[in-house]
């Protein structure tokens, strides 16, 4: 059969890119489909950015993949929640002004700029400035690949061209950033600078994505000069100096250098990538040791992704072990029900999550990075376990983290309580999770389908269309999943295609899973958490229908079976707790924790008496993702919605499950606490609600190296490394005492002095004083400190190298009367 000429191939390719496949239903269209193998040459330059295909001279990939991803250009998302999220994201990308994004780059290069500066983390005085432009380049490149919309490609070309001008103006070294190279001097010496290599990694990634996804040759030229600078800069450091530098968050700078090597073949780039090995963190992982507790979570993911890529480029098994062990520990021992991880941005002890449920849980950047790492592992193993995790995190974190009204993105995902998700503002936030967020929603097509030499994997059930150019085949997937339990696949091809079609049977799909081919039951030997494989010769018009039975289940915390989430199939159900107190500018925040500074009442509890969830949760008629508790909610029953469909409001994902006896005990304790509170109130001269923004401001809170947060539903404050925090309390001059509350499990270097008007009144050490509960300490004040005064300054001063607090409560009480 005669192949089409170059112009015909280009036209056919363009039609596929635009998702125009209606022509396959015509006679002539079927003939054209038979010629689609000619498109292989047209697609040869296209790249998948997560799993780098080496293109540089002399570069090879010694690792054999069990599954290969399809380029984003070959997958088109169809109508549904993912396409709607992509469109919102695309509108935001196009609304941002390139000159404002470039402003600090031009200023740093000594070039003129009249643009209005951006706010938040992109403000001209913020040390992380420039990071978002890298994300923006990546997001626009991803969006162009996902949609073929030339507006995103044009944005990429404009920004790459301007960055090239900035790089040239900065001199011949190749350095490129929105801040001066003195930041690199600081990270190499004192370390007292906010993560400059983290920012450089984002710029690098944006340039490499522009090259890979938009075929922008200039981007690779700029990236290569940049990489040459980085290689030369780090070559002069000793191993000890380099290790000290790597203690400062540095993103995936090792991954960037590995990707650059894959594109250039320059051995200096590979040598630099291998040398950027943070021994303190990565050596234990390579030795299969989980020492993650206490580490800043998102600092670790990118360097492990870099290790995964280095394994693919070198075959060194140490890199493989590092990535696989880390993935397993995070997914199975450090993750919450939505696939997210971390509390206050840090890992805790493995399998101890029940009390790590402040509003600062599940940073979105972490899950963005975990999905990138998951793609590497799936390529190596083609395991349903990786695809199961991908689905969990995609629906219940990534998709759920976008504001359905504006397309703005959440930093943290609160999991327990009555919190709501704050979203970034359009021009005054630019958090790290704003940057990863604009990428998240631009690449929903990257992991739906995979392939190997034998056939095709269908991993996700998202309405979409795949053009498998090498096979001359188009696979269409039509579904409203998870609103329905069925997905439908249709084959379009010009000639029969012999292959194995593997359809993931999720771990949650129990009895009732079934597959039919052209209306006839297919014999598939499969179990939950595996693949249903159908090997045959596929013809044009073949149809496959997959039934994915969904049911209710509980997923408890690993360390507390009575704190659990309610799930239905792939989705987590959120309790809809209303919008009380959410007033403008809420939920849009300049600072990611702006709205996490108030004490809230606990969420409802569920008095289930250990009955199966199917006995006390009912599904709404004709609304498959809407449920309600039945007779178990205290103080009232609650409506439950699939988290990714929940309109912005207060919610909880985890519930305390009680017996009636437990509930009565909790109620009795609450009434006792209320009675005691009334008695204390009669003696209280002043009280500070620790961690509450308004209360702390009213009490003139000051401090150095101090932070606040939430634990067990209570707000706290502490000061680290010899820091302090203080408050001004009102008094009437009468004899008095301080009443302080602490958490009984706090331990470690927590030793501090308590001073009143500069005079030390006590030294306190926290060393698991009362495990598992809060406790109080009373500090009588000398009468000369309070006599004839109307206010006191109370200071909590950490001893050198130690921590003051955490403090959960502070009152000034009159001494008279007996202690209640």
DATACOR-V446457 format. One line per field, one symbol per residue. ss: DSSP state (H for helix, E for strand, C for the rest). phi: phi as a letter, one per 20 degrees, with the letter a starting at -180 (. if undefined). Layout:
ss: ???
phi: ???
//
This chain:
ss: CCCCCHHHHHHHHHHHHCCCCHHHHCHHHHHHHHCHHHHHHHHCCCCCCCCCCCCCCCCCCCCCCCCEECCHHHEEECCCHHHHHHHHHHHHHHHCCHHHHHHHHHHHCCCCCCCCCCCHHHCCCCCCCCHHHHHHHHHHHHHHHHHCCHHHHHHHHHHHHHHHHHHHHCCCCCCCCCCCCHHHHHHHHCCCCCCHHHHHHHHHHHHHHHHHHHCCHHHHHHHHHHHHHHHHHHHCCCHHHHHHHHCCCCCCHHHHHHHHHHHHCCHHHHHHHHHCCCHHHHHHHHCCCCCCCCCEHHHHHHHHHHHHHHHHHHCCHHHHHHHHHHHHHHHHHCECCCCCECECCECCCCCCCCCCCCCCECCHHHHHHHHHHHHHHHHHHCCHHHHHHHHHHHHHHHHHHECCCCCCEECCCCCCCCCCCCEECCCCCCCHHHHHHHHHCCCCCCCCEEECCCEEEECCCCCEEEEEHHHCEEEEEEECCCCCCEEEEEEEECCCEEEEEEEEECCCCCCCCEEEECCEECCCCCCCCEEEEEEEEECCCCEEEEECCCCEEEEEECCEEEEEEEEECCEEEEEECCCCCCCCCCCEECCCCCCCCCCCCCCCEEECCCCCHHHCEEECCCCCCEEEECCCEECCCCEEEEHHHCCCCCEECEEEEECHHHHHHHHHHHHHHHHHHHHHHHHEEEEECCCCHHHHHHCCCEEEEEEEEEECCEEEEEEEEEEEEEEEEECCCCCEEEEEEEECCCCCCEEEEEEECCEEEEEEEECCCCCCCEEEEEEECCHHHHCCCCEEEEEEEECCCCCEEEECEEEEEECCCCCC
phi: .ffffffffffffffffemedfffeeffffffffefgffgffefefcdeedfefcffnecdfeeeebdfeggfeccfdgqffffffffffffgfffegfffegfffffemefbdfffedmfdfgdefegoffffgfgfffffffffcmfffffffgfffgffffffffffoffnfbaecfffffgffedemeaelffgfffffgffffffffddlefffffffffffffffffefeeffffffffffegcldffffffffffedmfffffffgfffdffgdeggffemdedfgneffffegfffffffffffecmfffffggfffggffffeccdefenebnclmcfdffmccfdecffeelffggfgffffffffffffdleffffffgfgfffecfffeeffecnfceeddgdbpcecefdfffccclfgfffffffgedcfefcfccbcfercddecdcgacddeffemccddcdadgefcecccdcecbebgceadeddfeffeeefofbccclndgeecebbgnbcedcdaeedgngccccedfdbfbdceffdbfecbddccledeedfedndgnecgegeecfdfdgdddcfcfffgddeelmfgffeccdeffmcfdccbfcmdfcebfceccggfdffgafabddcedceffgffffffffffffffffffgfdfeabdegnfgfffffdlfcrbldccacblmdecbbcdlmfbbbcddfbdnfgbbedddcefefbnfdcbdddclndfdacccdblfbgnbfbdcdcfdgfffdfmddbcddcddffgmcdenfddbbcddfffmeff
//
